[in-house]
Amino acid sequence: MSFATLGLSIPLLSTIARKNYTQPYPVQEQAIPAILKGHDVLGVSKTGSGKTAGYALPIIERFQKRTEPSERFPPALVLVPTRELAIQVAEVFRDLSEHMPQQIKASAVYGGVSINPQMKNLRNTDVLVATPGRLLDLVESKTLHLEKVEILVLDEADKMLNRDFREEMDKILALLPKRRQTILFSATLNPDIKWLQEQLLFQPTIIEIKEPEDSIDSIAQIAYHVSMERKGPFLRYLIKEQNMQQVLVFASSTRTADNIVTKLKKNGIQAAAFHGDMGQNTRIDMLHQFKKGNIRVLVASDLAARGIDIIELPVVINYELPRSPKDYVHRIGRTGRAGAMGKAITLVTPEDDHHFGVIQKKMGKKVEILETEDISLQGY
């Protein structure tokens, strides 16, 4: 199946071709026609499977016929759980609508930064991408109104229903018009999602892509035995020897992440830290520079890295092992997304042997472990 069979116009198909999208992913094949027809949609598919474009493309298409200015009444609202995802989703809308006859204005609003610039940028917004708390701040300040929302999207809906967001979500849903198109996308189909489906969706098109959420079949894994004192030099050796140009490194603490970055820079490797102790604007800038290729190595903590979504990230390195096998799979799942092949490297000290054995057993995959004692690390 090609994008040309999904009901998209020639200008949007030209944009898709320009972006080198060759064929739609399974979730896009089903979501795009349904959204174009105005149906409510429940889509269940793992992270990195093309869900954002699955709803962005048909919304852009439908808004080509809009003539009325939006003022402070956005016709489309996309709710997301994190600041980083808000930024990424708005970028996707802007990127895909860049050459369309009818320009689509997408604005991202999120907490952790000054609200004033976001207020000024709201005028005539077609697609508002928001985290719940900041959205309510804007509504309460009378800067924004939700009475004319025609399309509501809940991206990562499974995360939007945890206890941190539940009260805010109830307030937002009460402000929205009853007659609207509602689109839910989730990585899992749990009881909360089923409840939300019953409460919000009318005769929805249900899309469930049958594949493991944490499938790692497209990721080549390898590990290296290395002593604690040789770990830092060996990391630098790997990056230089294998000429890695875009690599995400995981550390277990912010202090370790900062130390790794300092030593990488001293050895002429462009690197930046990415963790919760940094200001939000700094994190946004670091992620943007990393995605553009201006930063070669991003060293992240587990919590911060949840907002990193790069379709063709080539390699992930576990500088330190995570606490649980589930976290290990989540880490390496940052690569090998949306059909692309990925590579995951793990540095294993003698103290890590037992724990790494447990991770492999739980994961159901044996990882080749290479010895490194004979590798000279002089100069690294």
N, C-alpha and C positions, 0 to 999 in steps of 0.2 A: 504494500500500500504506500502511496505517496501523499504529500501534503495537498497536492492538486485535487485529490478525491474527497477532501474533507469539507469543502464548501467555502474555502477562503478565497478572497479576491486576488486578482493579478498583482496589484501593488504589494500586498502582503506576501504573496508567493515569491515575488522578486526580492523582498527583504529577507525572507527565509533562505533563498538561494545564495544571497550575498553573505549570509552568516554561515554558509557551508553546512546547513542542516540538510542531510541527505534524505532521511526518511523519518517519519514520526515514530516515537516510542509507543509501546502498547497503550499506556494510559492516555497519551495524546490522541491516538486513533479513535478512542471511544469518547473522550471528554470534549474534544473540539466540536464535533457535530451536535452533541447534546446541548452544549452551552449556547451555540449559535441559534438553536431552535427555542431557547428560552427555558429549557427544562431545569429543574433543580437537580443537583448532582452530588452523589457521595462517591468519592474516589479514594480507594485504599491501595497504596503503593509505597514501596520503600523510599527513603530519602535518596535523592540523586537520580530519580527515575524520570525526570522531565515534567514533573507536576506543574511547576511555575509557568512554563510556556504553554502547558495544557490549558490553563485558564486565561493567561495573558493574551494569547493570540485571538481567541474568539471575542474577548472583551474589546480589544483594539478594533477588531472587525466591526462589531456592533456599533461602536461609538463613531464610526466613520459617517454615520447618518445623523449625528447630533448637530443641531444648529444653535441651541440656546446656551448662553454662557452659564457656567456653574456657580459663579459668585462664591458664596460660603456654604453651598449645598452640594457636596460631591455626589455624583450619581453612582459611583462604585466605591465600596469600602472593602479593603483587604485587611483582616486582623491577623497579626502574627505574634508569637511569644517573645521574640528577642529583637534588640536594636539592630544587630547585624543582619538578621533576615529581612527586617523592614527596608534597610538600605539596598540589599541585594534585589529584592522583589521590585522596588521602584526603578532600579537600574535596568532590569529586564524589560519593564514596560517602556522606558525611554528608548532603550536600544532597539526594540522591535518596531517601534512606531516612528523612528527617526525619519524615514523617507516616505511616510504615508501622506496622502493628500490632506487629510484632516489630522492635525497634530494633536497628540494626546499628552496632557500634562499630568504627570505622576509625581506626587509629593509623599515623602516619608516623614512621619512624626514619631518620636520616641523620647523616653526620659533620659536623664543623665547629662543633658546638655541644656543650654538656655532655650526657653520656650519662645522668646520674642522673634528670632529669625524664622522659626517655623510658623508662627502666626502670620507674619508678613507674606510668606510664600503660599498661603492657602488659597488665595483668590484665584478663581477659575480653575481649580483643580478638578480633573476628570476622575482620576483614580487616587484615592487616599490610602496609603499603606501605613498602618498604625499599630503600636502596642497599646493594650487596653488602658493602662494608667494615664498615659499622655493624651490619649483620645478624650478621656473623661475630663481631664484638665482643660482642654480646649473647648469642650462643650459647656462646662461650668462657667467659663469666662465669656461665654456668648460669642466666641470667635468662630465657632463652627456649629453647623446644624445638620442633623441626620434625618430630617423629615422627608427628604427627597431621594434617599438611597434606593436605587433600582436593583443593584446587584451587590450581594454580600458574599464575600469569600472568607472562609476560615481556613487558613493555611496552617498545617501542623495542628489540626483541631484536637488531636489527642493530648497535646501539651497545654492547650488553652483551657482544658477542663479540670486541671488539678486545683488543689485548694488555694494556691497563690492567685489564681485568676477568676475563680468561680464567682465571687461577689461582683467583681468588675464586669464580668461577662453578662451577668443578670441585668445590671444597670444599662449596659449598652443595648442589649436585645430589646429591652423595654422602650428604648427611644426610637427604634427603627420602625418604618411603616410595615404593616402586616403583609401588604401585597408587594412582593419583591421576588427576585430570583436568588436562591441561596445555594452556594457551592461549598461543600466541605471536602477538604483533602486531609488525609491522615496516613501515617505510616503503619498504624495498627487499627484493627477493628475490635475494640474492647466494649464492655457494657456501657461506658459513658458515651461513646460514639453512637451506639445503637439508641441510647436515650435521646441524644441530640438529634439524631435522624428522625425519631418519632415526633419531637417537639417542633422542629424547624423546617423540615422538608415536606413538600407536597408531591406525591407520586414521583419520587426521584429516579433518575437513571443511576443505577448502582454499578460501579466499576471496581472490581477487585482483581488486581494483578497477582496471580498466584506464584509468588517467589519468596524465599526466606528473607525476612527483614534485614538480617545481618549476613547475607550471602557474601562469602569471601572467595568464591571460585575464580573470580577474575583478578585476584591479587596473588602475585608471586611472592612468597615469604622466604626469608633467609635470616639466619642469626649468626652472630660472631661471639665466640668466647673471648673475653678481654678482661684483664685485671683492672681493678678500680683506678690505679694510678695511670694506666695507659688509655683509659676510656676517652678522655678529652682529646688527646692527640689522635687517637684512632678515628674519632668522629671527623676531625678535620682532614685526615688522610682520605677517608671515604669520599667526602664531598669533593675534594680536589682530584683524587685518582679516578673517580667515576664521572667527573665533570658534571655534577648535579647543578642544574640551573634554577630549579624551583623545588624546595624540599621543606616539609613540615616536620619539625623535631618536637617530640614530647618529653617534657620534664615533669617531675612530680611535685615540684615546689617553685614558687616565684623566684626565690633566691637562686636556686640552681639554674633556672632559665636565664636570669640576668647574668650569672657568671659565665654560662655557655656563650651568650651573645658577646660579652666583653672579650673573651678569648678568640672567638671567631673573627671579630673585627681586627684584633691585633695581628691575626694571620692573613689579613687581606681579603676576608670573605664578608660580603655584605650580609648583615643579619640584623634582626630586630626581635625583641621580646613581645609576647602577646598574652597578658594575664590580667586578672581582676584588680591588681594594685595600680594599674595605669588608668589615666583619665580616659573617658569615653571618646573624646575627640582624637586622642592619640591612637587608641585602638582602631578607630575607623580609618584613620590615615594609614596606619601600618598595614591593615588588611588590604586597602586599596592599592598601596604601593606593591605589596606582595603579589596581588592578582595581576598587576600590570607588568611584573617582572623586574621592577626596580629594586626589590629586595630578594636576595637569593635564598636566604634561610629564615624561616619564621619559627621561633622557639616558643611553644605554647604550653600552658597548663591545660588539664583536661576540661575544666569548667569553661574557660574562655574559648576553647577550640570548638565548642558546640555550635558557635555561630559561623564557623568557617565552612563554606560550601563552594568548592571549586571543581567544576565538572571533570577536568582533565589534569588533576594534580598527579604528577608522575610518581612521587615517592614520599613515603612516610618513614621516619626513623624513631624507634623507641629508645631514647637515651637511657631512660629508666623504665622498669616494668611498672604497670599500674597495679592497683591492689587486687582487682578481680579479673577473671577471664572475660566477663562481659565488657568491662572497660577496655580491655585489649582489643576485642573485636570492634568496638566502637571507634577506637583510635585508628586502626588500620583501614576501617571502612571509609575514612576520608579520601582514600585513593581507590582506583578501580571502579569509578561511578559511571552510571548511564552508558554502560556497554564498553567503556574504555578499560584497557588493561592498566593495572597498577602494580606497585612494588612496595613491600613493607620490609624494613630491616630492623632487627632488634639486637641491642648490645646486651650480652649476658655475662655477668660477673660470676665467679665461683659461688658467691652467696645467693645468687639468683637461680641456681640450677634446679632446685626442688620446685620453687614457685613456677618457673617456666615450664617444668614438666606438668604441673597441674593445669596450667593454661592450655597447653597442647591437648591434654586429655579431655578437658571440658569443650574445647573447640572442635575436637574430632579430627584434627589434622596434625601430622608430624612435620616439624620444621627442621630443615637441615641446619646443623650448627657447625660452623667452620672455625678452626683454630687460627689464632693470629700471632702466636709467639714468634714466628719466624719473620714477621713483617717488620721492617725497620721503620721506626717512627721519628727518626732524627730529622729535625727541621719542621716538625708539625707541633 
